[in-house]
């Protein structure tokens, strides 16, 4: 059964429930349609799974901490980055995580961005190639990847309410190409 057939059998309430979470880390299930709840875990340098998603305590399972994206990108070694993604996918499987929230392919444009370590580079070609390799590695294991933080999320100050005003040329030449590359080359399960 394809996605359109499944959606056509869902009620409006069930469709809306899929747009919300069961809790902060799990999607809502629809038992009647055999749609399971999926468990998401923060990444991108390790599986940061909360033991009990219902009570929201930050009791996190022990996990491997891999090098930061900025460190991996400095190697220019896509096959190594793919191996890291694969290892992360295997760890997700061990912890019953369905989707890992990573990689981060935003562009480093200011030293004030608190997430610069999560992003590969200030170069959109390098960021896209590294992100695609990472996603391929994760998704080879049957775990989904979520490329983030779409797009132009490159500062921390007032990050929940900031309005980024970006010239269209800069958007197309700097901020969006890495996302385009990972979507075209590795088909991430989510953005």
N, C-alpha and C positions, 0 to 999 in steps of 0.2 A: 504494500500500500504506500502510495507516495504522500508527500506532505499536504498537497491540496485535498486529497481524499480524507486524510485524517482531520484536517481543519473543517471540512464540510460536515463532519459528524459531531463536532463539538458544539455545545451550546455557547451562547454569548458569554455567560458567566464563566464557563470553563476556559474560553479563550482569554478572557480578562485575567483569570487566575494565573495563566502562564506568563503574564507580563509582570507579575509580582512575585515575591519570594515567599517560600514557606517560612524562612527565617533569613538572617543575613547571609548565610553560606549555602543554602539549598534552594533549588527551584521547587515550585509546587508540582505535585503529581496529579494526574487525572486517571484514577484507577479504572474507571469505566472504559476508557479508550486505550488502556495499557501504556500510558505515558508515565514513566517513572520519575521520581524526584532525582535531580542531578546534584551532586556535591561539587562545589567550586572551592578552590583553595587559592589564596594569594600566592604569588610568586614574585618575581621571576627567577630568583636565585636559590630557591629552595621551596619545599612544600610546607607552607605555613598553615597547617590544618588545625583548626580549633577542635578540641576533644568533644565538646558538647555545644553544638550550634544553637541549641534552644536557650541556654542560660547566658550566653554571651560573655562568659568569663574568658579571659585570654590565657587559658591553659592550653598550650600548644604542644602537639606531639613533637618528639625529637626527630629531626630531619637533617639531611646533609645540607651544608651551606656551600654552594658553588661560587666561583668567582663572579664578580659583578659584570654586567654587560659591557661597561667601559673597559674593563680589563680584558675581557674576551675579544672585543673588537680590536684592541691594540695588537692582537696576534695576526689579524687578517686571515685566520685559519677557519674557513667555513666548515670543513669536515670535523674539526675539533668541537666547534659550537654545536653541530648536529649531534655529536656524541653526548655532549652535555644535555641537550634536549632529550635525547633517548633515555639517558640515566634518570632525568627528572620524570619522564613518563613512567618508567618502571617504578620509581618511588611513589608516584601518584597511584599506580595500580595497587601497590602494597598497602596504601592507606585508604583505598576505595574512593579516590578522588576522580571525578569524571572530567573536570575542566580545570586546567591550570591558568591562572590569570597572569599571562605573560606571553611573549616578551613585550617590553616597552620600546617602541621605535620612534618616539618623539625626538625632535632635534634639540640638541643642546645649544641654546641661544643666549643664555645668561648664566653667570656663575651663581646667581641667587636661587636657581632651581634646586630644591631639596631632593629632587628625584634624578639628578644628573647621573648618579651611579647606576640607575636602572636603565638608562638609555645608552645605546651603543656609541653614538657619535654625533658630531655636528655636521657630518657629511651624509646626505640622504641616500647616496648609493651604498655606502658602507653599512649604514643602519638597515637598509632594506635587505641587503644580501645576508647580513648576520641574522636578522630576524627571520628570514625565510628558512635558513638552515636550522635554526633553533626549533621552529614550528614543525618542520619535516621530521626532526628527531623525536619530538614529543608525540606527534600524531601517528608515527609508525607503531607506537605501542597501543594504540586504540584510545588514548586519552586525547581530549580536545585542548586546543590552545586558544587563548583570547588575547589578540594583539591589542595593545593599549598605549597610551590613554588618548584616544582620538579627539581631536588633533590639536596641535599648538598648545598643549598643556605643558608649558615649560617655565612655570614660576610657582612659588608656593604662597606668596603673600596674597591674601584674600582670594584663595583659589576656588572657593565655593561660589563666589559671586562675581568674579572678574569677567569682563567682556573684552575678549581679545580682538582688537581691530587690526586686521591684516590685509595688506594690499593683495589683490588677486594674483599678481605675478609672483610675489613672495610665497604665497600659499601654494601655488602650482609648482614652483621651482625648488622650494626648500622644505615646506612642511608636509606635503601630501605624497611625494614620490616614494618614501619608505613604505608607507601604508599600501600604495599601489603595488609595489614590488612584492611584498609579502602575500597580498591577496592573489596576485597573478601567479606567483611561483609556488606557494605552499598551501593555498586554500584553507586558511584557519577556520575552525568551526565557529568562531565568533570574533567580534570586534567590540 
